[in-house]
Amino acid sequence: MSSVIKILLCGDVMLGRGIDQILPFPNNPRIHEPFVKDARHYIRFAEEISGKINYPVSFDYVWGDALTEFEKENINLRIINLETSITSNEEFEPKGINYKLNPKNIEVLKTFKVDIVCLANNHILDYKEKGLLDTLETLEKVNILYCGAGKDINEAKKPAIKDFLDYRVLVFNYAHISSGTPINWKAENNKPGINLIIDFKKEFKSIENNIKSFKSDKDFVIFSIHTGPNWGYEINFEEQEFFHKLIDKELVDLIFAHSSHHFKGLEIYKNKLIFYGAGDFINDYEGIGGYEWFRPNLVLGYIVEVNLDRHSINNLIIKPFKIRKLSLNYCNEKEINWIFEKLKEISIGNLNLQKIDNYLKLSFYSNF
């Protein structure tokens, strides 16, 4: 195998509520939101604007055109932020919105060939510690690696590790309280939970020591973090300062942030790539109004071509899709143009982003 590999990065994968209900083994549809008490209502919201969904659907239905598109790319490693507890537990966290996927529907992740799931986020304990432990058990059964959560703090702090001959890819995963993650979800010595950051500055040394305890010279390190509010393109200064410091100290090679329901800007800092917000990749928000200006139905999958030997990135391919009928569909030319212009507008610096047919490309060699 060459030292050059392709890594697929997808933001928030939200497989609960309406999506769980259209799959072959839906959970009890009862939910505990202020205005919606049955998860099947989210199917109806989508149908009202997009047409009838004939469910139950097959496990590949949700991924739609993305499944076909990514198969063309010969991807070596697929990483997602799984923002859904995999459980049938009925005891829930009273926080307004809760997501769970029936463990019998785990084939939906296997169909997408997911290698690593990041679990440090504000929904993974929606169904209490039992829901988290069910999630870990289900992932282990199907050999999907996880990071960012665990049975105790030591497990939650460990990176997911994937070997590529003489090289390794390490994925460290954290959540920051700015994402709405409850403080009491933080894992402790004898308490299941997540890898949670409360203060970037005060906890930097601890994060640095954790990364150094696992990292070797031949490792490519991805820092995945759930941070920031659900809406808004603004880049928080403390967040940016924290990311830059991780790179300044040569701790990480790529920063992959997520939490916002729409994509945010990119930055190339010292030849390293920073995603300030990957956006949702799949959700059941179709038909829900109020944030149309952000166009959250337009989602992105990011393919990073990495040279493991040089700890460098050759290029970034961005594949755009549109959520329709709770499935990922190709965008039309007008939608791709909007994504292209918006990314240029909200990113930091001149990225030399190119639009090529139905995707976007950022070539690093042409930037430096």
Secondary structure, DSSP 8 states (H G I E B T S, - for coil): --SEEEEEEEEEE--STHHHHHSSS----B---SS--BTTHHHHHHHHHH----SS--TTTTTHHHHHHHHTTT-SEEEEEE-SEE--------SS---EE-GGGTHHHHHTT--EEE--SSSTTTTHHHHHHHHHHHHHHTT-EEESEESSHHHHH--EEEEETTEEEEEEEEEEGGGT--GGGB-BTTB-EE-EES-TTTTHHHHHHHHHHH--TTEEEEEEEE-S-SS-----HHHHHHHHHHHHTT--SEEEEE-SSS---EEEETTEEEES---EEE-S-TT--S-GGG-TTEEEEEEEEEETTTTEEEEEEEEEEEEETTEEEE--HHHHHHHHHHHHHHSBS----EEETTEEEEESTTT-
